Amino acid sequence: MTRRALRQWRKVVGEQRRRLPTEVMRLQPEIDGRIGPFTAPKRSCLRWLNEAKKIFTDHKYLSGATYCDATLAHLHLRDHETAQAKRIFDECLHLQWGVENQTVGYCQERLADVMQWGGARCFDFTWPVVYLAFAFNVKEKLALYKACMSLGDVFLSIDDKDSARTLFEVALGGFSYMDIHHSRAQCLLRLGNIAENTGEKVRAREYWNAACALFERSFQHEQAAEIKKKLEGER
């Protein structure tokens, strides 16, 4: 697609979005609220996604329908169905690249997360770099710091603790400035684990205590409980 054609297509998508009924536009954030945490059973998630996609399709809103597909891919990833997840993420990126940054960022964030793919064995190491470049290009600070954290996980998976620590510290600074508790806690947890592995026991406890408080503040009680077990084990 040429740049001129891409600009015209973006204009069409924007005009289409403005014409959509309010109740349809509310569906996309509602998908995140209902299905984003994946606390509901898979059958319920699938039923709600199918209903939402039908509404978007009936209104000929391709971006909304594709966002449903991207969420479905994340659901497959949660259940360790990596082949299905990868295929659907690739299809969504093909449809939305250069058109809808929200869906592209959603897919790239999950493709770049080595932790969600079950470790380095089945992970494509190019995605964190692609996600970082995308975040820089669209000037999206939150995505930029998430990409730094993903790169930190990659370096940690190959036992490069120094590079991982630097990236987690950069991400932590950004998340702290934006006051995003859960992401701050994730960085602190990782920094605590690195400190523990390098023999810095006191520093590890400081990181973990801070992470635990932030997980509780963001209602991530299971993760907070796991950290408390680590802290008890270090006494």
C-alpha positions as CSV (number, residue, x, y, z in Angstrom):
1,M,0.0,0.0,0.0
2,T,1.4,3.4,-1.0
3,R,1.7,6.3,1.5
4,R,-1.1,8.1,-0.2
5,A,-3.4,5.1,-0.2
6,L,-2.5,4.5,3.5
7,R,-3.5,8.1,4.4
8,Q,-6.8,7.7,2.6
9,W,-7.5,4.5,4.3
10,R,-6.7,6.0,7.7
11,K,-9.1,8.8,6.9
12,V,-11.9,6.3,6.0
13,V,-11.3,4.4,9.2
14,G,-11.4,7.6,11.3
15,E,-14.7,8.8,9.6
16,Q,-16.2,5.3,10.1
17,R,-15.3,5.3,13.8
18,R,-16.9,8.8,14.3
19,R,-20.2,7.5,12.7
20,L,-20.4,4.4,15.0
21,P,-23.1,4.4,17.7
22,T,-21.9,5.2,21.2
23,E,-22.8,1.7,22.4
24,V,-20.6,0.1,19.7
25,M,-17.7,2.3,20.6
26,R,-18.0,1.3,24.2
27,L,-17.6,-2.4,23.3
28,Q,-13.8,-2.2,22.8
29,P,-12.9,-1.0,26.4
30,E,-15.6,-3.3,27.7
31,I,-13.7,-6.2,26.1
32,D,-10.6,-5.2,28.0
33,G,-12.6,-5.0,31.2
34,R,-14.4,-8.3,30.9
35,I,-11.8,-10.4,29.2
36,G,-8.4,-8.6,29.6
37,P,-7.6,-10.1,33.0
38,F,-8.9,-13.5,31.8
39,T,-10.5,-14.3,35.1
40,A,-13.6,-15.8,33.5
41,P,-13.8,-19.3,32.2
42,K,-12.7,-19.8,28.5
43,R,-16.2,-20.6,27.4
44,S,-17.6,-17.4,28.8
45,C,-14.8,-15.4,27.2
46,L,-15.4,-17.0,23.8
47,R,-19.1,-16.3,23.9
48,W,-18.6,-12.7,24.8
49,L,-15.9,-12.2,22.1
50,N,-18.1,-13.8,19.4
51,E,-21.0,-11.5,20.4
52,A,-18.8,-8.4,20.3
53,K,-17.2,-9.4,17.0
54,K,-20.7,-9.9,15.4
55,I,-21.7,-6.4,16.5
56,F,-18.5,-4.8,15.1
57,T,-18.9,-6.9,11.8
58,D,-22.6,-5.8,11.5
59,H,-21.5,-2.2,11.7
60,K,-18.6,-2.9,9.2
61,Y,-16.1,-1.8,11.8
62,L,-13.1,-3.9,10.8
63,S,-10.7,-2.6,13.5
64,G,-13.1,-3.6,16.2
65,A,-13.6,-7.1,14.8
66,T,-9.8,-7.5,14.5
67,Y,-9.4,-6.4,18.1
68,C,-11.7,-9.2,19.1
69,D,-9.5,-11.6,17.1
70,A,-6.3,-10.2,18.8
71,T,-8.0,-10.8,22.2
72,L,-8.8,-14.3,21.1
73,A,-5.1,-14.9,20.3
74,H,-4.2,-13.7,23.8
75,L,-6.8,-16.1,25.2
76,H,-5.0,-19.0,23.3
77,L,-1.7,-17.8,24.6
78,R,-3.0,-17.9,28.2
79,D,-3.9,-21.5,27.7
80,H,-0.5,-22.3,26.1
81,E,-1.9,-22.8,22.7
82,T,1.0,-21.0,21.1
83,A,0.6,-22.1,17.5
84,Q,-3.0,-20.8,17.3
85,A,-2.0,-17.6,19.2
86,K,0.9,-16.9,16.8
87,R,-1.2,-17.4,13.7
88,I,-4.0,-15.1,14.8
89,F,-1.6,-12.4,16.0
90,D,0.1,-12.5,12.6
91,E,-3.2,-12.2,10.8
92,C,-4.3,-9.2,13.0
93,L,-1.0,-7.4,12.4
94,H,-1.3,-8.0,8.6
95,L,-4.7,-6.4,8.6
96,Q,-4.0,-3.4,11.0
97,W,-0.4,-2.5,10.4
98,G,-0.3,1.3,9.7
99,V,-4.0,1.6,10.1
100,E,-4.9,1.1,13.8
101,N,-2.1,1.5,16.3
102,Q,-4.1,0.2,19.3
103,T,-4.5,-3.3,17.8
104,V,-0.9,-3.4,16.5
105,G,0.5,-2.4,19.9
106,Y,-1.7,-5.0,21.6
107,C,-0.4,-7.8,19.4
108,Q,3.2,-6.7,19.6
109,E,3.2,-6.3,23.4
110,R,2.1,-10.0,23.7
111,L,4.4,-11.3,20.9
112,A,7.3,-9.5,22.7
113,D,6.6,-11.1,26.1
114,V,8.9,-14.0,26.6
115,M,7.2,-14.9,29.9
116,Q,3.9,-15.5,28.2
117,W,5.4,-17.8,25.5
118,G,6.8,-20.3,28.1
119,G,10.4,-19.3,27.9
120,A,13.1,-18.9,25.2
121,R,12.5,-22.3,23.5
122,C,9.4,-21.3,21.5
123,F,10.0,-17.5,21.5
124,D,10.8,-15.2,18.5
125,F,13.5,-12.9,19.9
126,T,13.0,-10.3,17.2
127,W,9.6,-9.2,18.6
128,P,10.8,-7.2,21.6
129,V,13.1,-5.1,19.2
130,V,10.2,-4.7,16.7
131,Y,7.9,-3.6,19.6
132,L,10.5,-1.1,20.9
133,A,10.9,0.4,17.4
134,F,7.1,0.6,17.0
135,A,6.7,2.3,20.4
136,F,9.4,4.8,19.5
137,N,7.9,5.5,16.1
138,V,4.3,6.2,17.4
139,K,5.8,8.1,20.4
140,E,3.8,5.9,22.9
141,K,5.7,6.2,26.3
142,L,3.8,3.3,28.0
143,A,4.6,1.0,25.1
144,L,8.2,2.1,25.2
145,Y,8.6,1.1,28.8
146,K,6.8,-2.1,28.3
147,A,9.2,-2.9,25.4
148,C,12.1,-2.2,27.7
149,M,10.7,-4.7,30.3
150,S,10.2,-7.3,27.6
151,L,13.8,-6.8,26.4
152,G,14.9,-7.2,30.0
153,D,13.1,-10.5,30.2
154,V,14.9,-11.6,27.0
155,F,18.4,-10.8,28.4
156,L,17.4,-12.4,31.7
157,S,16.4,-15.6,29.8
158,I,20.0,-15.8,28.4
159,D,21.5,-15.0,31.8
160,D,22.7,-11.5,31.0
161,K,21.8,-10.1,34.4
162,D,23.6,-6.7,33.9
163,S,21.7,-5.8,30.7
164,A,18.4,-7.1,32.2
165,R,18.9,-5.0,35.3
166,T,19.6,-1.8,33.3
167,L,16.5,-2.3,31.2
168,F,14.3,-3.1,34.2
169,E,15.6,0.1,35.9
170,V,14.7,2.2,32.8
171,A,11.2,0.6,32.7
172,L,10.8,1.1,36.4
173,G,11.6,4.8,36.1
174,G,9.1,5.3,33.4
175,F,6.3,3.3,35.1
176,S,7.0,5.2,38.4
177,Y,6.7,8.6,36.5
178,M,3.4,7.4,35.0
179,D,2.3,5.9,38.4
180,I,1.4,2.5,37.0
181,H,1.5,0.3,40.1
182,H,1.3,-3.2,38.5
183,S,4.1,-2.6,36.0
184,R,6.3,-1.0,38.7
185,A,5.7,-4.1,40.8
186,Q,6.7,-6.4,37.9
187,C,10.0,-4.5,37.5
188,L,10.7,-4.5,41.2
189,L,10.0,-8.2,41.4
190,R,12.5,-8.9,38.6
191,L,15.1,-6.6,40.2
192,G,14.7,-8.5,43.5
193,N,15.2,-11.8,41.8
194,I,18.4,-10.6,40.1
195,A,19.6,-9.2,43.4
196,E,18.9,-12.6,45.1
197,N,20.8,-14.4,42.3
198,T,23.8,-12.1,42.7
199,G,23.9,-12.6,46.5
200,E,22.5,-9.2,47.4
201,K,20.0,-10.5,50.0
202,V,19.2,-7.2,51.7
203,R,18.6,-5.4,48.4
204,A,16.4,-8.3,47.2
205,R,14.2,-8.0,50.2
206,E,13.8,-4.2,49.7
207,Y,12.8,-4.8,46.1
208,W,10.3,-7.5,47.0
209,N,8.7,-5.6,49.9
210,A,8.2,-2.6,47.5
211,A,6.8,-5.0,44.8
212,C,4.4,-6.7,47.3
213,A,2.9,-3.4,48.4
214,L,2.3,-2.3,44.8
215,F,0.8,-5.6,43.8
216,E,-1.6,-5.3,46.7
217,R,-2.4,-1.8,45.8
218,S,-3.3,-2.9,42.3
219,F,-5.4,-5.8,43.6
220,Q,-3.0,-8.5,42.4
221,H,-3.3,-10.5,45.6
222,E,-2.0,-13.8,44.2
223,Q,1.3,-12.2,43.1
224,A,1.6,-10.4,46.4
225,A,1.1,-13.8,48.2
226,E,3.9,-15.4,46.1
227,I,6.3,-12.6,47.1
228,K,5.4,-13.0,50.8
229,K,6.3,-16.7,50.5
230,K,9.7,-15.6,49.1
231,L,10.2,-13.1,51.9
232,E,9.4,-15.8,54.5
233,G,11.8,-18.2,52.9
234,E,14.6,-15.6,53.2
235,R,14.3,-15.1,56.9
